[in-house]
């Protein structure tokens, strides 16, 4: 009986209650990178709409492709870590 008390004292949860460990795996730096990436994508879209020079339009297109690659990488990393909260907050963007 003392062993069970010790086990419950360590987890503070009943053994019948499934333990949500997502908060223990949480990586705030990953969430910050996702926020920054989305901000850069929005800024890139805005700048693309304002460009008139063909070289700068091309630059915005390449920049968008690079940002989308980074975004997909960060989402895959969040999936790999099982960070469901982060994944639901930063849904994949269309197109």
Long-range contacts (C-beta under 8 A, 24 or more apart in sequence): 22-82, 22-83, 22-84, 22-85, 25-81, 25-82, 25-83, 26-83, 26-85, 26-86, 27-81, 27-83, 30-74, 30-77, 30-78, 30-81, 30-83, 30-86, 31-86, 31-89, 31-90, 33-74, 34-71, 34-74, 34-75, 34-78, 34-86, 34-90, 35-90, 37-67, 37-70, 37-71, 37-74, 38-71, 38-90, 38-93, 40-67, 41-67, 41-68, 41-71, 41-93
